[in-house]
Amino acid sequence: MSQLLPLEALQQRQAPLETWLELDQAVLDGLPIGISVCDADGHIVRFNRKAAQLWGRAPRLLDPKQRFCGSFRVESLAGAPIAPEHTPMARAVMFGERFENAEARVQNADGRRWVANFNVQPLLGAHDAVIGAVGCFQDVTADYENRLALERERRTFDMAMIASKMGTWRYTIADNICVYDENAQRLYGLTEARFLHDDEGVKGKFHPDDMDLMWARVAEALDPAGEGRYEVEYRVKQLDGSWRWLSAWGLVEFEGEGPDRKAVAIAGASRDLTELKQAEELQRLLVNELNHRVKNTLATVQSITSQTLRAAPDPGAACDAIEDRIISLARVHDLLTARSWSGADLRDVARRAMQPFAAAQLDLAGPSIDVPPQHALALSLALHELATNAAKYGALSVPGGRVSISWSQESGMLRLTWREAGGPPVSPPTRRGFGSRLLEASLRDLRGQSRLDYAPDGVRADFSAPL
C-alpha cells in the first residue's frame, strides 16, 4: 500500500479496525503528520514515527494506563487542563464525534510546549458501531503565534484608530459601493458596512454645501493621468440628524498602463474633525470678540488721555492721573481675563478698584454677585474716580475719614452706594471736571441711574443698573 486511504472512504466501506492494523508501518512512518489509532476501549493500537516525535515519547500499545492520547499533558489554548477521557480522540471513540482543524496546547514530558492542530474521525464497523478512532495531528505553533501576532496588531490598530477617531473604507468604482470598517461606520453614522453611493444615498448622507467639493476631489483623484491622491473635508449626517465634520483621504488603485490605465477603487481613511472645527469656530469668535474689546479699550484709553490732558492745568498731574486711571482699567482687565471675559465678582472688582487707597479707611460690604464685563469695567472706573476725589478733597484726604461701599441685588437690579464720613466739609465743585464726566459716561454704559450728592458731611453716591 503506497498511501493512507481517505477517512471517508474507510467509513463508506465500514472498514474494520484491522484495516488500520494491517497498514505497512513504513508507509505510516513516511507521513509528515502524526497518526494514531485507538480501539473501542481507547487503547492506542497504532501510531507512526511523527506521532512519537511530536509526543516526545513512544507509548506502549494497548497500555491501559495510556488511553486515547500519547501526550503527557493536553490543555485548551486558554490553558485549562483537558483530561485524556475528554480529549477529541476520547469523544470520537465514546460518542462518535468528529473534529476538523481543532487546536489544543500540548506539553511533553521534557517540558516542551507546542500547539497541535488535529482531525479526528470515528471508525465504524458493522451496523455503524464505533470500533475505534483515527487521529491526524501536526505542530502548528509557528502558525498559531503568527496568528496571535496578527491579532495583536489588529487590536492595536483598531485601538489606535478608535483613539484617534479614525476609520478605514474602500470604494469600488464598478459597483459604486463603499465598504466601511466598524470605526468608520460610527463616524459616518451607518448601521451596516456597505453603502451605495447613488444620488439618493449621497444626498441623504453628505451635507449639500460639501458635495460639489467632494465630487470634484473624487474626479481629480480618479484621473488616470494624475497621482491618484484623494483628500477632502465634509460634513456627514448622523443617526440623530446632527452633522459631523470628517476629513477623508485615500489612494486610488489603478489597473493597466498607458492609455488602458483606469481607476478601479479608492482605499482610504477618515477622521473626526468635529472638535477641531468647533475649536476653530470658537477661536474665530474669540478673535472677533478680542478685536472688539481691544477697540473699546483703546477708545477708553484715548478718551481718558485726551480729556485728562484737556482739563488739567498741570502736565505732571495730568500724567499721574492718566497713569492711575489706566492702571485701574488694567486691574479689572486682569479680573476679566482670569475668567475668560465671562464676567467678574463685584467684590473682586471693588477690592481691585480700591487697592491703591488706605485699606484701614475702607468698609466694603455686599454679597458675591457676578456682573458682566461691561458692568465690571464701568463700576471699576467709577469707583476709582470717586476714590481719587476722596483722596484729594474728601474722606480719604485725612486720617480719620472713612469710605463705605455697599451693594445688593434686588429683582434683577444691582444697587451700589458710596458713603464718605469724617472728612473735611464738602461743597459742590465749581466746575465740572473729567472725573465727573467719566462717572456719567460709566453709568450710561450700565444703562442705569445715578445720584451724586455733595453733602456737607461727605459725598454720597447711589448707582442702580439692570443685571
Buried (B, 14 or more C-beta within 10 A) or exposed (E): EEEBEEBEEBBEEBBBBEBBEEBEEEBBBBBEBBBBBBBBEBBBBBBBBBBBEBBBBEBEEEEEEBBBBBBBBBBEEEEEEBEBBEBBBBBBBBEBBBBEEBBBBBBBEEEEEBBBBBBBBBBBBEEEEBBBBBBBBBBBBEEBEEEEEEEEEEEEEBEEBEEEBBBBBBBBBEEEBBBBBBBBBBBBBBEEBEBEBEEEBBEEBBBEEBBEEBEEBBEBBBEBEBEBBBEBBBBBBBEEEEBBBBBBBBBBBBEEEEEEEEBEBBBBBBBBBBEEBEEEEEEEEEEEEEEEBEEBBEEBBEBBBEBBBEBBEEEEEBBEBBEBBBEBBEBBBEBBEEBEBEBBBBBBBBBBBBEBBEEEBBEBEBEEBBBBBBBBBBBBBBBBBBBBBBBEBBBBEEEEBBBBBBBEBEEEEBBBBBBBBBBEEBEEEEEEBBBBBBBBBBBEBBEBEBEBEBBEEBBBBBBBBEB
